[in-house]
Amino acid sequence: MTEKRYIPKQLSWLSFNRRVLQEAQDERNPLLERIRFLGIFSSNLDEFIQVQVSALRKGLANAKGEGKKQLTTLFSNVSLEILQSLDQREQCLQTLSESLPKRGIRLLSPSDLSDQQGQWLKERYRKRIQPLITPIILHKESDLKASMRDDRLYLAVVLMNKGEHQYLLIEVPTYSLPRFIQVPGKRNEQCVMFLEQAIIHNLPKSLAPFFDFETLEAYTFGINRDAEFAVGAGAKRGLIEDIERGIRRRARGAVVSFIYDRSMPDHLLSYFMSRLSINHSNALVVPSGSLHKARGLTKFPSLDHPELLNEKLPALDHPSLSAGTNIFDTLAKRDILLYYPYHKYRNLTEFFRQASFDPSVTELQMTVYRVTEKSPLLNALLNAAANGKRVRVCIELKARFDEENNIEWAERLTDAGIDVVYTLPSVKVHAKLFMVTRIEKGEAVRYAHIGTGNFHEGNARVYTDFSLLTANKELTREIADVFEMMVDPFHRGRYTNLLVSPLTLRRQLNRKVRDEIIEAQLGNEAEIFIKINNLIDREFVSLLYDASKAGVKIKIICRGMCSLIPGVPGLSENIEVISIVDRFLEHPRVFVFHAKGEQQVYLASADVMSRNMDRRIEVAAPILCKNVKRTILKVLDLQWRDNVKARLMNETQDNTYVKQGRRKPLRSQLAIHEYLDGRN
């Protein structure tokens, strides 16, 4: 019974990525957007292999008895799902490739080249590509692992001469050149070729002056490495050095997957697997089509075909933040809700900009998890420090894949005299907070930002996220306590409004669910609405099952992993779960409780995962402003009524679309933009 109550998180995540693949398969989407969804699917899968498959491997190595048996079955199911999804990706790419010529676009293979195109490509290769091609000649002493990175594409090359084989490794220089080459075509025809195919086509003549060979064969492949590393040091400099060592270890970490062109001959496959010290028992070895590291499809050229892309939704100015407005005067009167990418991100950067030079501002504090290399927000903090203001930044150095960028920012901020705070190695700061202290009429007044997403302007163009700007004294006092806790772990603070992990978040969320259970048992109306990225904490899932059995009506919008199984008689028949995958990545975390008709609404930085509830600093903030609450509830209502991009979540994980029936089509992301635009 226990296993039937929960879906393994790994299989649920793969089901989410199938929803991304569905977007590539969906003929209702513009053609080039479908190709780019294939890239998103592939990028997601790479990270899944680096993190989840690696963790499964480690678990298998340490498991015994029944636990090992269960993990073996799970790993087998995960491997099968990956193989099947890669086959579906290849089929989808083939379908899209066949559709492109109808739009005047051709994906060229070397055999498709005309003489004129071949000559053009030869010159292009000689001038632009060949200078970046440096073959590595493989011999017994070659350290192939040290020569390869898991974010790059490679060619396995074999030169054959009089029965002898010479093996070469060639990195496809996607780090410097576009993955796609636009080759001149006929009138009204645009031709595109993959960079690796252009290299393979020109490689024989390129290598002939240096090697004796009768024939040459080249096949694409790629690897993924274990992305995890442990952090043990505690002092500032020691922590940075420990993370830097971990990054270097990651670059040479164990190979956990080897995905190769299925036409690669057995002798070449065996040779490279042997040199990488992998086999079918210690790595995921996956034959696939010729397309590898397909994340590059996200940058497939537009080719001057705007009709093959989504119609742009212009980002909106917030009606309360018009040009020249003093944001602090506005916030003194009302809370402001920003919703990206529907609202312009510059609404937020303007808040930081004004805080950096406002003579009344004395102090700025901020948390950093992921930011861009040229973050305008952090640059505003540098300006604030130059203006003599006290600035404190709690920067998370352990944000996976962003460690190097965060270390660079930490050192730059420190050099500017900013107080940079690092958390303990066992805890991550994932809260999205910014606070400004301003002297008004001789008193210190605080203004704050509480968000569901990172301070990352790149993500804000494609991730949906809420940002709450507030001067509410109850909230800002407690946010000040959160910042103090980051500096002094022994400082707990007093939280009557905020839900803060690892202190109160789990306990308070559980209590609010139990309150709804009590109301249902009394025969009163009881409802819970959750919008989340991942819902896999079994304690909380079990509590939702209890709520369902008590009669609480539960609606959940879950983008990614969901271990909960809805609609099971006697267990979860009062729970409905949908997932929305569309042009923007759904990212907000929102909790709504009926609360005897009060409708308590919380915006959160935390997903419902054990790590977020117990091992991270997270914040869920109540919405105290009626206008802001009304907007959030309207957004959730539009999403719940989506019958175009919403899928039903169930035990079979078949990602069936919500049926329209006789209802008008409602695509929530478009409807939300229209709703917010109408409020301006």
N, C-alpha and C positions, 0 to 999 in steps of 0.2 A: 504493500500500500504506500510505503514511504516514497518509493521511486516514482510512482504514478502521480504523486502530488506536485512534482517539480520537473521542469524541462532543464536538462543540463545547459549551463550558460554558453558553452562552446557551440552546441547545436543551434541554440537560439540566436547566437550572433551570426552564424552562417545563414540562418533563415533571413535575418535582416539584410545581409549582403545579397541574397537572392532578390529581395525587394528592389535593391539598387539595380540589379541586372534586369529586373522587369522593366525598369524605366528605359533601359537600352533597347529592350524588345518591344516596347509600347509604340505602335505605329501612330498614336495620337501625338507623340512628341516630335518636334522638328528633327530632321535627319542628323544634323551635326551635333545637336544636343544628345542624341542617342549614342553617338560615337564617344562623346565625352563622358557619358555615364559608364561606358565600358572602362574608361580610364579610372574613374572613381572606384568602381567595383574592384579593379585590379590593385589599386593602391591600398584599399581596405584589406584585401586578402593578403597582401604582403605583410602588413602590420599584424594581422591575425596570426600568421605563421611565426613571425618574429617573437610574439608575446605568448599567445595562447598555446600554440603547438609546442613551443619551447617548454612552457610550464607543464604541459601534459607529459612530455618526454621525461622531465625531471621527476614528476610524480610517479611515473612508471618505474623509473630506476630505483626508487626508494620504497615502493609499495610491496606488500606481501599478502598472501592469502586471498581472501575474498575481495579486499580492496584492489589488489593487482588485477584480479579477474575483471572487476567492474571498469577499471581504467583501460584495460586492454580492449574491452568491447567499445568503450567510448572513443578511444583513439582510432579504432577501426572504422567506426561510423563517421568520425570527423574526416578521416582520410578519404573515405568513399565520397562524402559530400564535396570535398575539395576537387576531386577528380571529375565528378559529374558537373560541377559548376564551371570548371575550366573548359570542359567539352561544350557546354552551353555558350560560354563566351566565344569560343571559336565559331560555333554555328551562327551566333548573332553577328559576329564580325563579317562572316561570309555573306550573310543576308544583306547587311548594310553595304558591303562592297559592291554587291550586285545592284543595289538601289542607286548608288552614286551616279553611274553613267546616265541615268534618266534625268539627272539634274545637271548634266554637263561636267561631271567630275569623274575621273578615273584613278583608281589605285593601281599603280603600275608594278608589275614584276619585271625582272630583267628580260624575260622572253617577250614582253609586250613592247619593248623599246623599238622605235623605228631607227633607221640608220642615223638620221639627223639627231634624234633624241640621244642615241648612244654616244655620238660625238660630243654633244653638249654636256652630257653627264661625265664623259671622260675628262673634259677640260675642268669641269667643276670639281671633280675628284682630285685632279692634279694640283689645283690651286688652293682649295679650301679644306679638303678632307685628308688627303695623304700626309700633309705635314703633322697631323695629329695622330697618325697610326704608328704605333711602336710595338711590333710583335715581341712577345716574350718567348724565347726559345726554351722549351721544357726539357729538362734532363733529370738525372737521378737526384741531384742536389737542389733542384728548384723547390722553393717553398711556395707552392701554389696558393695555400691559404693566405699567406701574407700578401700575395699579389692581387687579391680580389676584395672587392667591397660589395656589400649586399644591396646597395642602391644603384648599381651599375649593370649594364648589359654587356655580355661577352660573346665572342666567337671562339668556338673550339675548332681549330684548323689542323688538318692532317695533310702533309705533303708525302706523296708516295713516289718512290723512285727505285726501280729494279727490286721490288719486293720489300724494300725497307720503308719504315714510317718515321717521319719527323713531325713532332707535335708542337703547335704554337698556340699561345693564348693572345687574343687581341681584344682590347677594350674598345667598345663602340663609344666614340667621344660625345655622348649626349650631354656631358657636363659643359661643353663649349659650343656645340652646334645643335640646331633644331633637329628633332627626331624625324621631321618630315621635310622632304626636298620637293619644291614645286618645280616640276619639269615642264618646259614649253610644250604646248600641245597644238592641236589644230584650232582653227577659229571656233569660238564658242565652246571650247573644251579646256578644262583645267586638269592637269595631271599631277599626281602626288606619288612619291615613292618613299618607302621607309629608308632611313639612313643606313641601316645594317644591310639592306639588300643592295644598295649602291656600292657599299664596301665589298661585299661578296662578289659582285659583278666585276669590279675592277681589280680585285686582289691578285689574280694570276699574273697579270702584266706588271703589277706593282712589286711583286716578290721575285719575279723571274731574274732580275739582275743579281740577286743575292743568294738564291737557293737553286739547287738542281732538283727538279721534280718532273715527273711525267704527268701526274694529275694532282689536282688540289680539291679538297672538299672542306666546306666550312658550314658550321651549324650554330645557331644561337642557343644560349642557355643563360640562366641566372641562378643565384643562390640567395638564401636568406639565413641570417645568423641569429643566434640567441641575443635578444635586445636587453635582457635584464642584467644588472650588476648590483652587488651589495655595496652599501655605504656604511662605514664604521666610525669614522673620525667625528669629533664633536667641535673642536675649536674652529674658528673661522678659516684660518689658513689651512689647517689640517683637513677640513671638510672640502674645501676647493680642490686641494691636491688629491684627496681620495676620489672625488668625482672625476677629475681629469684622468686619473689612472683607470677608473672604470670605463670611461669613454674609449680609452685606448684598448682596454680588454674587449670591449664590445666589437671594435673594429677587427679583432682577431678571434672573436667568439666562435663557439661551436657552430658548424653548419647544420641547420635544422631542416632545410629543404633544398632540393636540386630539381629545378624545373627546366626541361630540355626539349628541343625539337624532336618529335617522335620519329623523324626520319634519320636521326643520328645512328650510324651503324654501331653494332654491339661492341666492337673492339674499342671504338672511340669513347663510348659511354663508360665502359669498364675502366679505361685508362684514367679518365677524369674523376670518376668516383673513387678510384684507388688513391689518386694523388690528393684528394680532399678528405681522405680517411672516412668516407661515408659508405653506408650500405642500407639495405631496405629495413634493417632493424634499428638503426640509430638516426635515421633521417627520413624525411618525406621525399621520395624519389618519384617525380611526376612527369610522365610523357605528355607533351602538349603540342599544339600547332606551332608554327614557326614564330608566332608573335610572343615575345617575352618582355617582362618589365613594361607591361601594357599600360601602366599608370601614365605613360607619355601621351596616351590618347586624349587626356584632359586638355592638351595643348594642340589638338588637331586644328589646322588653320581654318579661318572663317572663309577665305577665298572669295571675299566680296559677295557673299550670298546671305544677306541679312534675313531672307525669307526662310532659311534653313536653321535659324536660331530662334530662341524664345524672344518674343517681343519684350523690350525692356520695360521694367517697372521703375519709373523715376523715383529715387529716394526723396522723402518729404522733409521739409522744414517742420519743426514742432511749432504749433501756433503760439505757444507761450515764450518762444525763444527767437524772436525776430531779430534781425540785424541791429546791433547797437544796444540791445537790451542788457542791463546789468542783471546777470543771472541770480545773484544773491538777493536782489530786491524781489525778483519773481518767486524764488524759493521761500522767502519769508512769508509769502502769502499762500502758497499752495505747493503740494508735491508735484513732480513732473515724472511722467513715465515715457521712456524712449523704447522703441521696439525696432531693432535692426533685423534685416536691412531695409525695412519699410521707411524708417527715419534715417536721415543723414547722420553719419558718424561724427560729422563736424559739430553737431549739437553738443556732443560730449567733449570733444577736443576744445571747444570754446570755453567750457566750464574750467578746464585745466588752464587754458591760456589766461583767462581773467584772474584765476587764483594766483598765477605765477607773478603778476605784477601789481595786483590790487594793494595799495598802501595799507589797507586795513587788515589784510591777511597776515597772520604771524606764523602759522604752522600748517604743514601739509603732510598727510600720511597715506600710504598706498600699499596694497598687496600686489605682487607680480607673480603670475604663474606662466603665462605665455604672452610674449609681446613680439613685435616685429623688430628687425635689426635697426630700423630708423624710427622707432616709436615716437610719434609726436607728443604723446603723453609724458613719456620719460624725459624727452627734451624740454618739455614745459617745467618739469621738476628741476632740471639743471638750471633753467633760467630763474626759477624761484630761489634756488640756493644762491645764485649770483646776485639776486636782489636782497640777500640778507635774511631770508626766511628760514625757519627751522624746517628741515625736510627729513622724514623717516620713511624708508622703503623696506618692507618685509618681502624679500625676494626668495622664491622657491627654486633652489639650485637643482632639485631632483626631478623636475618636470621632464618626463621621458621624451627624448629626442630634441629637447630644447635646452639641455644642460649647458652646452657651449655658449649659446647666445645669452643665457642668463648670467653665466660667469662673466662674460665680457661686459654686460651691462652693470653687474655688481661692482666690478673694478672701476668702471668709468664713473659710476655714481660716487663711489668711495673717494676717488681722486678729486671729485668736485666738493668734498666736504660734507656729503650727505650721509646720514646715519643709516647704514645698511644692516639689516637684521636677518640672520639665517635661523631656520628652525632646527630642532633636534633631528638627527638622522632618521629616527623612527616615525616622524610625523611630517606630513606635507601640508603646506598652506595652500588651500584650494579656494578659499573665500575670495570674492571679488569686491573688495572694499576700497574706498577712497574717502578721506575726510579732510575738511578744511576748517581751521579755527580762525575766526575773524573777530576783531575788537569793534564792537558797536556800542556807542554811548557808555564807554568805559567797561563793558562787560564782554566776556568771551562767549561767542556764539558759534556753534558748530553746524557745518553743512556736510552731507555725506552722500555717497553713491553706494548702492547695494545692487549687485547684478547677478545674472545667471550665467554669464559668459565671460571669457577672458578679455582683457584690455588689448584687443588685437584688431586693428582696423582692417586687416586683410580678411579675417574670419567674419567680420561684421558685414562684409559684402555678400556672403553666401550662407552664414549661420543665422538662424533666427534666435534672438536673445532679448531679454528685458533688462533695462537699466532703470532703477528707481533713484531719483534725486530728491532728497528730503532735508528739511531743517527741523523735523520733529524732535523735540528735546528728549523724549523717552527713548527713541531709537538711537539718536546720536550719542547719548550718554552710554548706552550699552555697547555701541560700536567702539567707543573709546576704551572700554574694558577689554574688548577683543584685541585691540592693538596692544594694550598693555600685557595681555596674556602671551602674545607672540614674543615680547621682549623678556618677560619674566614668567616662566611656566608655572610658578607657584601662585601667580595672581589669577584667581578664578573669575572674579567679577560677580555681579548680580544681574541675572537675566530674567526679567518678567515678560519681555516681549520677544526678543530674539531666541531662536532655537540654535544652539551652538554645539557643534561636535568638536572634540569627543566628549563634551561635558553633558549636554542636555538634549541634543537633537533626537537621539533614539528614544529616550524615555518620554519626551514630550509628544513626539509623533505617535508612539504607542498609546499614550494616555488619550490623545484626541480620537484615535480609532476606537478605543474602549468606551469613550463617552458616547460615540455614535451607536455602539453596540447596546449600551444601556438604554438609549432613547428608543431603539428598535424593539427591545424587549418590553418596553413600557407601552408599545403600540403607537409611538410617535414617529413622525417623519425623520428619517436618518439617511444621509447621503454622503458619499466621499467621491471627489473628482481629483484624479492625479494625472498630471502631464509630466513625463519623465523620459530620460534617455535610456536608462537601464534599471530594471526591477528584478534583482536576483538575491537580495538578502532573505534567507529562508525564515528567519524569525518574523520579519515584517510580513512576508507572504503568508505565513501560517496565520498571523493575526488577521489579515484580510480575509482568509478563508473563514475564520471564526465570525467575522463581521457579516460575511455573506450568509452563513448559516443562521445568524440571528435576524436576518431580514434587512440589513443595510444595503441600499442600492449603491453600487460602486461602478464608476466609469473610469477607465484608464486609457490614456493615449501614450503609448510607449514606442519610441522610435527604434530602439535597438534590442538589447537582450531582455527577455522576459521569462523568468522561470515559472511564473504563475500560469496555471491552466484555467481559463475561464469556462463557464457554462457546464461544469460537471455536476450532475444531480447529487444533492446531498452534501456538496462541498463548496461549489462556486457558481451556482445557478444565478445568483444575483450580481455577478461580476461580468462586465463586458469590456473587452480590450480591442482597440484598433491601433494601427500604426500608419503614419502618413509619411510617404517619401515622395518628394516633388523637387522642384527647381532649387529650393533652398533647403539646407539641412536643419531639421527641427531640433533645437537645442535647449529651450527653456525647461526649468524644473519648477513646477507649480503644484501646490497642495491646497485643496479646497475642502472644508468641512462644513456641513450644514449648521452645526452648532446651535440647535434650537431656533433656526431661522436667521441667525446673525450672519451666516456665510463667512467664516473666517478664511482668508486667502493669504497664502504664504508664497513668496518668491524665494528660491533656494539655489545655492551653488552646488548642492549635493545630489547625486543619484542615490537610489536605494540599493546600495551595495555595502557590504561589511566594511570595506576599506574607508568609504566616505563617512559612515556612521561612527566608526570606532578609531580610525587611525589618521584622520585628517582634520585640519581646522576648517570647518565649513560653517556657513551662516544661512539660516532661513529666516526671512523677515516678514512680519505681518504687514498687510496693506491696510493702513489706517485712514487713507484718504478715499472718500466715497467715489469720486470721479475716476480715480485710478483703478479702484476695485471694479467699477462698472465696465471699464475698458477691457480689463483682463478677462472678466467673465464673458464679455461679448466675443472676444477672440476665441476662448475655449469653446463657446457654443458654436461658432462658425466651423471650428475644426471638428467638433463632434458630428456635425451635420455634413461633413465632406463625403460626397459619394462619387468622386472622380479619382482621387489619389489615396483614399483610405483603404487599408486592407484589414480583414478580420484576423485577429490572433486566436489560435486554437491549438489543440494538442497535436494535430497533424502538421501544423506549420506549413500549410499549403499556400498561404498568402492570397487567399481569395479576396477579390475586390468587394467592397461594400456595394450591395445592389442598389440601383437607383429606383427601381420600381416605377411608380408614376410621378416621382418627385422630379423637379427640375435639377439639372446638373449643378452641383455646387463644388467648386474647386477652392478650398479654403484659403490658400495662399493668395489667390487673385481676389477673393472676396474680402480678405483682411486689408489688402492694400486699398481697395475701393472704400472700405469702411473708414480707415484712418484718413484717407484723402478727403473724405466727406466731412470730417471733423475739423479740417483746417479752415 
